[in-house]
Amino acid sequence: MTDKALQMAIYRDPRPVTVSSYYHLKSHGKMNEVVVEDFAAKQLPIVCQWVAVRYILFSGIRYDESEQFWYEDARADPLAWHYCWIDFAGLQLPATEVEAAAAAAANDDFSFKYKPVDEHPGQSNETRAMDFEDAVSPELLKAANDILRQWLPPVLLAKIGV
């Protein structure tokens, strides 16, 4: 007997995950003596390994019972992402509700949450959220791409543009 429950995995490019993790830990007093470059160089292989394992596991589940979503897709087209997610979950919502949810996500409006969203200390530019490329040196960016090539399957490398 197999489990027929829907399975969903949400992925994000490991490079910004690692940089964001650094700033999250730093905001909680855990990275006082560590710089982002050192943290990212050490942690990126671990994050990549977890992403690869999750991808392999979820790719092995029957397609009609699993779906893989990408954070970057949600940021690029929140409305399409929400429609895809809602359809996969088997929900039927009025278009106005889907549009409202997508707009709230696109505007980082999480006012429905019971606690405030942690500020990202690296976001000093008021015109846009800081990209991970802004937080690290060109040398680390090159090294990061080499780490990704070592740990991620080609399909994921293509998805994140490496």
C-alpha positions as CSV (number, residue, x, y, z in Angstrom):
1,M,0.0,0.0,0.0
2,T,1.4,3.4,-0.9
3,D,0.6,6.7,0.6
4,K,-1.7,8.7,-1.8
5,A,-1.3,12.0,0.1
6,L,-0.1,14.9,-2.0
7,Q,3.5,15.7,-1.6
8,M,4.9,19.2,-2.2
9,A,8.5,20.4,-2.1
10,I,9.4,24.1,-2.3
11,Y,13.0,24.9,-3.5
12,R,15.1,28.0,-3.6
13,D,18.5,28.7,-5.1
14,P,21.0,27.5,-2.5
15,R,23.1,30.7,-2.8
16,P,20.6,33.1,-1.5
17,V,19.4,30.5,1.1
18,T,22.9,30.4,2.5
19,V,23.3,34.2,2.6
20,S,19.9,34.7,4.1
21,S,20.6,32.1,6.7
22,Y,23.7,34.0,7.7
23,Y,21.8,37.3,8.2
24,H,19.1,35.5,10.0
25,L,21.6,34.0,12.5
26,K,23.4,37.3,12.7
27,S,20.2,39.1,13.7
28,H,19.8,36.6,16.5
29,G,23.4,37.2,17.8
30,K,24.8,33.9,16.5
31,M,27.3,35.2,13.9
32,N,29.1,38.0,15.8
33,E,32.6,36.8,14.9
34,V,31.8,35.3,11.5
35,V,31.7,37.1,8.1
36,V,29.3,36.2,5.4
37,E,32.0,35.1,3.1
38,D,33.3,32.4,5.5
39,F,29.8,31.3,6.5
40,A,28.7,30.9,2.9
41,A,31.8,29.1,1.8
42,K,31.4,26.5,4.6
43,Q,27.6,26.2,4.6
44,L,26.8,26.2,0.8
45,P,27.9,22.6,0.2
46,I,25.6,21.4,3.0
47,V,22.6,23.4,1.7
48,C,23.3,22.0,-1.8
49,Q,23.4,18.5,-0.5
50,W,20.0,18.9,1.1
51,V,18.5,20.4,-2.0
52,A,19.9,17.6,-4.1
53,V,18.6,14.9,-1.8
54,R,15.1,16.5,-1.7
55,Y,15.1,16.8,-5.5
56,I,16.0,13.1,-5.9
57,L,13.4,12.0,-3.4
58,F,10.6,14.1,-4.8
59,S,11.5,13.2,-8.4
60,G,11.0,9.6,-7.5
61,I,7.5,10.1,-6.3
62,R,4.8,9.6,-8.9
63,Y,4.1,12.9,-10.7
64,D,0.4,13.1,-10.0
65,E,1.1,12.8,-6.3
66,S,3.9,15.3,-6.0
67,E,4.8,18.7,-7.2
68,Q,8.0,20.8,-7.0
69,F,7.7,24.5,-6.6
70,W,10.4,27.2,-6.8
71,Y,10.6,30.3,-4.6
72,E,12.1,32.2,-7.6
73,D,9.1,31.3,-9.7
74,A,6.8,32.7,-7.0
75,R,8.7,35.9,-7.0
76,A,8.8,36.2,-10.8
77,D,5.1,35.5,-11.3
78,P,3.2,35.3,-8.0
79,L,-0.2,35.0,-9.7
80,A,0.8,32.0,-11.9
81,W,2.5,30.4,-9.0
82,H,-0.5,30.7,-6.7
83,Y,-2.8,29.3,-9.4
84,C,-0.5,26.3,-9.9
85,W,-0.2,25.7,-6.1
86,I,-4.0,26.1,-5.5
87,D,-4.7,23.7,-8.5
88,F,-2.3,21.1,-7.2
89,A,-3.8,21.3,-3.7
90,G,-7.2,20.7,-5.3
91,L,-8.7,23.9,-4.1
92,Q,-11.2,26.0,-6.0
93,L,-11.0,29.7,-4.9
94,P,-12.6,32.7,-6.5
95,A,-10.1,34.5,-8.7
96,T,-10.3,37.6,-6.5
97,E,-9.0,35.5,-3.5
98,V,-6.1,34.1,-5.6
99,E,-5.2,37.5,-6.9
100,A,-5.3,38.9,-3.3
101,A,-3.1,36.2,-2.0
102,A,-0.6,36.6,-4.9
103,A,-0.6,40.4,-4.4
104,A,0.0,40.0,-0.7
105,A,2.9,37.6,-1.3
106,A,4.4,39.9,-4.0
107,N,4.3,42.8,-1.6
108,D,5.7,40.9,1.4
109,D,2.4,41.6,3.2
110,F,2.3,38.9,5.9
111,S,0.0,40.9,8.2
112,F,-2.1,37.7,8.7
113,K,0.8,36.1,10.6
114,Y,0.8,36.0,14.3
115,K,4.3,37.3,14.6
116,P,6.1,39.9,12.5
117,V,8.4,38.7,9.7
118,D,12.1,39.0,10.7
119,E,13.8,41.9,9.1
120,H,16.7,40.9,6.8
121,P,19.6,43.0,8.1
122,G,21.3,42.8,4.7
123,Q,18.4,44.7,3.1
124,S,19.8,48.2,3.2
125,N,18.7,49.3,-0.3
126,E,15.2,50.8,0.0
127,T,14.5,50.5,-3.7
128,R,14.8,46.7,-3.9
129,A,15.6,43.7,-1.8
130,M,19.3,42.9,-1.7
131,D,20.3,40.1,-3.9
132,F,22.8,37.5,-2.7
133,E,25.2,38.7,-5.3
134,D,25.3,42.1,-3.4
135,A,26.3,40.4,-0.2
136,V,29.4,38.5,-1.3
137,S,32.5,39.1,-3.4
138,P,32.9,38.1,-7.0
139,E,35.4,35.5,-5.9
140,L,32.9,33.9,-3.7
141,L,30.2,34.0,-6.4
142,K,32.6,32.1,-8.7
143,A,33.4,29.6,-5.9
144,A,29.7,29.2,-5.1
145,N,28.9,28.3,-8.7
146,D,31.7,25.7,-8.6
147,I,30.2,24.3,-5.4
148,L,26.8,24.1,-7.0
149,R,28.2,22.3,-10.0
150,Q,29.8,19.8,-7.6
151,W,26.6,19.0,-5.7
152,L,23.5,19.7,-7.8
153,P,22.1,17.6,-10.7
154,P,22.2,19.3,-14.1
155,V,18.5,19.9,-14.2
156,L,18.7,22.0,-11.0
157,L,21.8,23.8,-12.3
158,A,19.8,24.7,-15.5
159,K,16.8,25.9,-13.4
160,I,19.0,28.3,-11.4
161,G,21.1,29.4,-14.3
162,V,24.4,27.9,-13.5
